[in-house]
Amino acid sequence: MSPESPRVSLLQTAAIFLRLGATAFGGPAAHIALMEEEFVRRRKWLTHEQFVDHLGATNLIPGPNSTEMAMHIGMLRHGWPGLLAAGCAFIVPAALIVAALARVYVRYGTLPEVTSALHGMTPVIVALVSTALLQLGRTAIKNAALAVLGLAAVVALLSGVHELVVLLIAGIVSALAGAFSRRSLAAVLAAAGATSASSTLAASSVAAAQVPSLTAIFFVFAKIGAVLFGSGYVLIAFLRADFVERLGWLTEQQLLDAVAVGQITPGPLFTTATFVGYVLAGPWGAGVATVGIFLPAFVFVALSGPLVPRLRRSPLTSAVLDGVNVASLAMMAAVTFQLSATALTSTLPIVLAVVTAVILLGYRVNPTWLVLAGGLAGWLFRM
């Protein structure tokens, strides 16, 4: 805590995060920037060094980075009550907004006007994920070995290997890299690729036509929240693997619609889970999906918060994180390729995706406006 920081009550802290959760558009990077402005520059609750330390810690644990950053700040101010208050206050506004939109979607989503708007949004989402992948890749792919590891992960994912297997092997291979020369590392990568190609999980054989129970929805989302490293956009890969491919609970278009709604609303992108839960099982489904995907983050922040200085200095932890981050980017690349086949099927979606990518790469524009513009373009084209 900064020596200049004023004393504030738990209620005041919760109110600040409630406001951020209701107004913070633009995704995790924008949320982090808003928090830095709010708590470092304006309120002086943390020093720049403290803020960077805890931001680094969020990259060492699974879950939504900006939400976990809110939890870290709350914990620094008020201990565990602050962690709970800050996290819940940041999540709840977005979850309520997404649930309301999900109700409208379930009731009116098949109308031509609504469908046209969502079809205009989906190519924008594909472009957003693609550009995020490029930007994150510049940071995550630090050397040729990690580039090779990432390429092997993409091949494994497109071949049907379970994403958790890919993440695990990538982390292990990266951790072993320090003990091998480059030539030896190449052999390790080849062996890992062979292992991945032959690996399958029993979960991949789950029957597709089941009606999901609330318990099943909770545990699937809790699993995702407990293992998802990297950008919030990696969530799309996990959702597609579980809900579209393995379980058959969603269609490709419903997944893209869920991501579009998560993108145009404030707060954590993980509230896409709220939308999916509502589509699957109504308000109760939205509730258990939201609790399931965010609950692991509360646990991980509570456990890792006191260990932040040690985590950042550990070469082993850093190496594992490098491998997991590259595998996370590989998941984004694989799912972008797969979703493009569904979304980019005619001239308008292709034009929207290209224009969106050009704007994102050349200008600093809030992604929310681009998604809304895509929806408007789809609606106008239909009219």
N, C-alpha and C positions, 0 to 999 in steps of 0.2 A: 504494500500500500504506500502511496506517495505521502511523504511527510507533510505536504501542503493540503492534502485532501481533507475536506470538511466532514463532520459527523452527520450522518443521515440515518433515518429510521428504516427498518425493513419495509415498511409500507411505501415509503418514498422510493426506495430502490425498485420495488415491484411495479410502481406506477410508471417509472421511466421505461422499464422493459416492456410494459404493457403498451405504451405509446409506440415504442420501436416495433413491436410485433404487429401493430395495426397499420404502420405506415412505411416499413422498410421494404421497398420493392427492389428488384434487380438481382436477386440471387446472393449466394454466400459472400462473394468478394465485395459486393456493395454493402452488405450487412456489416462485415468486418471494418470497412472504411468508416461507416457511420458510428460504430462503437468506438473506434480510435478517436474520432472527432469529439464524440460525446464525453468519453470517460478519461481520455488522456489530455487532450488540448483544452477542452472547455471546463470540465469539472475537476481535473487533476486528481482523479481517484487512483490512477496508476501512473508510474513512470513509463517512458517508451520502452525501457529495457524489460520491465515487468510484463508489459503488453505483448512484446515479441516472444518472451519466454513461454507464456501461456498459449499464444497462438501456435508456437512450435509443438506444445504438448497436445493440442487438438489434432495435429497431423500424425501423432504416434498412437492414437486410439481410434477405433471405428466410430462411425456416427456422423451427424451433421455438424460441420465445423463451426458455423456461426452460432448455432444453438449451444454448442458446448462452450464456446467463448463466453456467451452470456452466463452460463452456469459458473464458469471459472471466476468471472468478475463478481457475481453474487456471493460465491463462497469466500472470496478474499475479503469482502466487506462484512459479511454476517455469518460466516461458517456454513454448516449444512442447511440451516433454515434459509440462508441467502441463496444457496444453490437451488433449492426447490422453488423458492419464490421467483427468482430470475428466470429459471428455465420454463416454469409453467406460464409465467406472464408473457414470455416471448412466443410461446407455442400457441396458447389458447385463442388469441384473436384470429390468427391465420386459420386454425382448425375450424373455427365457427364459420368463417367466411367460405371456406372450401366446402364445408358440409352443406351450407345453404345453396351454393352453386351446384353441388351434386344432386340435391333434391330437385332443382330445376331441370338438370340434365336428365335424371331418371324419368321425369314427367314429360319433358318436351324434347328430349334429345333426338328423337326421330323426325321432328318437323323439318321440312326442307330448309327453312331459314336458319335454324340452329345448326343443322348438319353442315350447311354451306360455310358458315362462319368457322366451325371447328376444322373443316377441311382446309380452309385458308390458313389456320394457325399451325397445322401439323408440319408443313414444309419449313416454316419458320423455326419450329422446335428442332428439326433435323439440322438446320443451319446453325442454330445456337449450340447444339451439342458438338457439331463439327469444329466450330471456331474455338469453343472452350477446350476441345481436345488438342488443337494446335498450340494454344497458349500455354496450357498446362504441360504439354510435352516438352516445351523449351526449358522448363524448370526440372521436370522429373527425369528426363533422359540425359544424364550427366556424362555418359561416355558410351563407347561403342558396345561394350559388353551389355549394358542396360538396354541399348537399342535392340541387340540380338535377343535378349530375354523378352522384351516386349513383343517382338515379331513372333517368337515361338509361342507366346501366350495367345496372340491373336489367332494363330493357326489352330492351337488346341481348342480354343473356344468355338471357332467356326466348325471344328470337327465334332463338337458335341460334348467335350469334356466339361464336367461340372465346374462352375466358377469358383467354388471354395477350394477345390483341388488345385486349380490354377494359382489362386492367391497363396495357398500354403507352399506350393513348390517354388513359386517366385521368391517368396520371403526367405526360404531355406537356401536357395541357390545364391541369392544376393549376399546372405550372411556368410556363406562358405567362400565367397569370392576373395575375401581378404587373405585366405589361407592358400590360395592357388595362384599360379602364374596365369597369364592370359591364355597360354596354350592349354593348361589344365582346366581353366574355366570353360573353354570351348567344349572340352570333353564333358564337363559337368552339365552344361546346357544341353548337349546332345542327349545325354542320359535322361535328363529331366523331361526333354521333349518326348522321348520314347516312353517314359513312365506315364506322362500325361495322356499320350495317345491311347494308352491301354487302360486308363482309369475311368471307372464309372461309379456312380453312387446309387444306392437303392432308391433314393428319392426320385430319381429320374424315371422310375417305372410306375409312379403313382397314377392311378386311373384318372382319366381326364374328365369324365362326365359327372363327378361327384358334386353334390350340393354342399357348399362350404358351411361348416358350423362356426359359431363365434369363437370357440376354442381353437379350431384349426386356423382361422384368420389371425387370431392373436399370436399363435406360435410361429406362423410363417413370417409375420412382420417382425416379431421379436428376434427371430434368427437373422433376418436381413439387417436390422438395427445393430446386431451384435457383431457382424462381420464386415460391414460395408466401410471400406477405406476410400479416401480420395474425395473428389468433387461430388456434390449432390447429384450431378448428372449421371454418376455411376449407378444411382438408384434405378434408372431406367433399365439397365442391363439385368439387375436382379429381379425387378418386377416382371420383365419379359420372360426370363428363364423360369421363374416359378409360376406366375399366374397365366401366362399365355402358352408356354411350351409344355411344362410338366403337369400342371393341374388343369389347364383348359378352362379356367374360371373367367378369363377375359379374352376378348378378341384383340387383334393388333390395333384396330381403330379405337377401341375403348381405352387401351393403354395410351395411345397418342393423345386422346382427348383428356385423359387424367393428367398427363404431363403438361398439356396446354393450360389447364385450369390452375395447376400448381404454379406455373410460371407467371400468370397474370395476376396472382394474388400476393399480398405482402407476406412477410415472415418466411419461415423455413420452407425450402422446396420439398422437404420430407412430408409436408402435409398433403402431398399427392396420395399418401397412404390413406388419409381421411376420405378422399374422393373414392378411391378404390373400395374401401370398406363399406361406404354408403351404397355404391353400386351393387356390391355383393350381398349385403344384408341390412340395408337401411340404416337408421340412426345408431342402433346398437353396434352394427358392423363398423360404422365410422368411428365410434368411441373405442372399441377394442383394437382396431387397426392403429389408431393414433397412439394409444397407450403402449401397444406392443412395439412400435418402431422407435419410440423415443425413450422408453424405459431403460434400455441398455446404456444410453448416453449418460443418464443420471448416475448409474452405477460406476461407469468408467471414469467420469470426472471426479466423483467422490473418492475413488481409489487412487487416481493418478495425480490429483491436484498437489498433494504434499510432496510428490516425487519429481516434480517438474525439473528442478535443477539437475538431478541425476540422470533423468531420461535424455535431456538435451546433450549431456556430455558423453553418453555411452556410445562408443563406436559400433558395438553389436546392434543396439537398438536402431541406430541410424541406418546401418546396412540393411537390416530387415525392412525398415520403412521404405528404403529406396526400391527394393524388389516388389513390395506390396503396391507401392504407388504406380510403378510401371505396369504391373498386372491390372490395376484399376483402370489405367488409361487404355490398356488392351481391350478390356471389357467395353469401354466406351466406343472404341473403334469398331469392334465386332457388332455391337448393337446398332450403331449408326449405319453400318452397311446393310443390316437386316431391315431396319425401319425405312431406309431409303427406298427399298423395293416396294414397300407398301404405300409410302407417302408421295413419292415422285413418279406419278403414273401418267401425267399429262403436262401440257405446256405451262399452264398457270402455276402449278406447284413448283415446277423446275425454276421458272422465272422468280418466284417468291423466294426460293431457297438461295439462288445465286445473288439476288439483290440484298437479301439479309446478310449473307456472308460478307459481301463487299462493304456494307455499312459497318458491320461489327469490326472488321479488320482495319478499316480506315478511319473510323470516328468513334468517339466515346458516347454511345447512346444507351439509354436505359433499355434493356431487353424487353421490359413489359410493353413499351410503346410499339416495338416491332411485332410482338405477338398480337396485340390489339389491331395493329394495321393489317396484319395478315388475315385476321378474322373479318375485318371490314372488306378487304379485297375479295375474299371468298364469298361474302354475302352480296357484294355489288356484282360480281361476276354471275352469280345465280340470278339476280334480278334482271 
